[in-house]
Amino acid sequence: MPDTPVKKLDNRKQTIATKSGKNITAKGERDRDLYIQWKSIPAMLRLMPIEEIEKMGYDLDDPIFAKLFDIKTKGQFTTEFKVAENQPRIWEQEPEMIEKINQVSTQNHVLKFRKDVDFSFTQKLIRNGDAPRYKLWKQIHENWSEKTESVNVNLNITPADLVTEIEERNKKIRDIEAIEDLDK
């Protein structure tokens, strides 16, 4: 679980002490959060025309998002936000960093479109009505699973156990028949 910052006043700068004992300045925490935001922006998004990005609901009028969107390299990031050159490497070595980047990416760039994707998918299902789409729709929206386990109520045994018993019985019958053939 990520370190929960606890505000602590320092004589020189306001710092935030984490559970692991590290002291981070407010600017340092802000820069780290901006780095996570920057790393979470999908590369494909940067290749799209501005009009398409705006249609998708991204706010390119937000000056910070616009800056993050325009930055292509770690070097540009460190220059733009006045961060030490090796700081991104240090952040990336934190154990929870990849998890945080993935979490932000999922929240801001994937789940943001969930209702649109679901609607489009449902419309295609209605239009085409093919079995694979219907099956997937049932699994997503109704938690349906095709895995079923049947039990023979007369024997109170699972099909796998029943097959095993039948195979054992057939083996015994073959063994008995083999012995009878030897006696003849």
C-alpha atoms as one frame of an Amber mdcrd trajectory, in Angstrom:
protein
   0.000   0.000   0.000   1.352   3.457  -0.886   2.864   5.631   1.804   0.336
   7.983   3.305   1.856  11.428   3.658   1.775  13.056   7.073   2.364  16.798
   7.008   5.276  17.913   9.116   6.667  21.406   9.396  10.354  21.877   8.847
  12.164  25.136   9.634  13.341  25.513   6.054  10.621  24.032   3.850   7.317
  22.364   4.410   7.860  18.622   4.022   5.665  15.596   4.051   6.904  12.548
   5.952   5.943   9.202   4.471   5.517   5.954   6.389   8.867   4.773   5.067
  10.507   7.747   6.783  11.278   9.767   3.668  10.653  13.494   3.776   9.275
  14.960   0.588   8.683  18.636  -0.044   5.264  19.713  -1.245   6.860  20.598
  -4.599   8.509  17.176  -4.734   5.203  15.443  -4.158   3.529  17.638  -6.780
   6.304  16.908  -9.301   6.057  13.180  -8.611   2.279  13.284  -9.180   2.822
  15.212 -12.424   5.369  12.598 -13.516   2.837   9.841 -12.838   0.244  11.779
 -14.870   2.718  12.260 -17.727   3.765   8.584 -17.784   0.112   7.510 -17.812
  -0.710   9.325 -21.077  -0.947   6.654 -23.812   1.545   7.079 -26.658  -1.239
   6.570 -29.212  -3.042   9.604 -27.811  -0.069  11.784 -28.737  -0.344  10.642
 -32.377  -3.983  11.668 -32.755  -5.092  15.004 -34.222  -5.978  17.664 -31.626
  -9.620  17.712 -32.803  -9.991  13.986 -32.065  -8.431  14.372 -28.629 -10.856
  17.175 -27.787 -13.790  15.070 -29.073 -12.709  12.362 -26.639 -13.198  14.816
 -23.785  -9.610  15.726 -22.929  -9.210  19.318 -21.758  -6.354  20.745 -23.805
  -7.191  24.189 -22.400  -5.888  23.032 -19.021  -2.337  24.479 -19.026  -0.817
  21.643 -16.987  -2.374  18.899 -19.137  -1.296  20.786 -22.263   2.290  20.934
 -20.941   2.263  17.237 -20.021   0.775  16.378 -23.392   3.505  18.250 -25.282
   6.398  16.689 -23.330   7.956  13.770 -25.213  11.006  12.828 -23.109  12.120
  12.637 -19.482  14.645  15.374 -20.219  11.882  17.689 -21.391   9.904  16.843
 -18.257  12.817  17.684 -15.955  13.458  20.969 -17.788   9.801  22.020 -17.891
   9.094  21.339 -14.216  12.599  22.169 -12.906  13.225  18.685 -11.542  16.674
  17.165 -11.001  17.839  15.290 -14.087  18.032  11.887 -12.342  14.796  12.302
 -10.345  12.568  10.381 -12.829  14.938   7.401 -12.549  14.680   7.576  -8.740
  10.883   7.711  -8.901  10.792   4.751 -11.284  12.759   2.663  -8.783  10.032
   3.070  -6.163   8.292  -0.287  -5.768   4.762   1.042  -6.199   5.486   3.438
  -9.100   4.420   1.154 -11.971   1.260   0.241 -10.089   0.416   3.929  -9.576
   1.052   4.761 -13.243  -1.161   1.856 -14.349  -3.848   2.883 -11.881  -3.900
   6.484 -13.143  -3.816   5.289 -16.749  -6.741   2.961 -16.197  -8.758   5.598
 -14.361  -8.044   8.535 -16.684  -7.687   6.895 -20.077  -9.569   3.585 -20.029
 -12.513   3.660 -17.650 -13.309   7.184 -18.808 -14.731   5.617 -21.981 -16.400
   2.585 -20.443 -19.980   3.733 -20.953 -19.266   4.681 -24.593 -17.608   1.332
 -25.274 -20.444  -0.560 -23.575 -23.045   1.385 -25.559 -21.245   0.826 -28.876
 -20.729  -2.853 -28.099 -24.407  -3.289 -27.191 -25.472  -1.549 -30.416 -23.283
  -3.909 -32.474 -24.738  -6.868 -30.606 -28.269  -5.712 -31.381 -27.364  -5.117
 -35.038 -25.395  -8.336 -35.620 -26.741 -10.663 -32.947 -23.876 -13.134 -33.285
 -23.223 -15.727 -30.589 -19.669 -14.689 -29.560 -20.743 -11.076 -28.931 -23.846
 -12.211 -27.052 -21.794 -14.561 -24.896 -19.280 -11.808 -24.094 -22.093  -9.333
 -23.323 -23.668 -11.831 -20.894 -20.298 -12.424 -19.220 -19.581  -8.692 -18.829
 -22.990  -7.414 -17.796 -24.586 -10.383 -16.079 -21.507 -12.210 -14.715 -22.625
 -15.245 -16.660 -20.295 -18.211 -16.844 -20.655 -21.207 -19.115 -18.924 -23.393
 -16.566 -21.524 -25.623 -15.020 -21.148 -28.528 -12.703 -23.841 -31.122 -12.779
 -24.472 -33.676 -10.119 -26.445 -36.844 -10.632 -29.044 -36.507  -7.898 -29.690
 -40.229  -7.852 -26.064 -41.089  -7.132 -24.969 -37.827  -5.514 -21.729 -37.951
  -7.512 -20.030 -35.564  -9.924 -19.714 -36.550 -13.586 -15.915 -36.859 -13.268
 -16.262 -39.247 -10.315 -18.932 -41.193 -12.197 -16.618 -41.612 -15.204 -13.824
 -42.811 -12.896 -16.127 -45.370 -11.263 -17.344 -46.617 -14.645 -13.760 -46.995
 -15.877 -12.837 -48.944 -12.719 -15.884 -51.165 -13.097 -15.085 -51.820 -16.771
 -11.482 -52.703 -15.845 -12.740 -55.230 -13.256 -15.078 -56.737 -15.862 -12.205
 -57.026 -18.370 -10.026 -58.643 -15.687 -12.782 -61.167 -14.842 -13.303 -61.936
 -18.533  -9.542 -62.420 -18.984  -9.463 -64.905 -16.068 -12.479 -66.803 -17.491
 -10.732 -66.992 -20.891  -7.675 -68.522 -19.166  -9.839 -71.133 -17.434 -11.303
 -72.332 -20.736
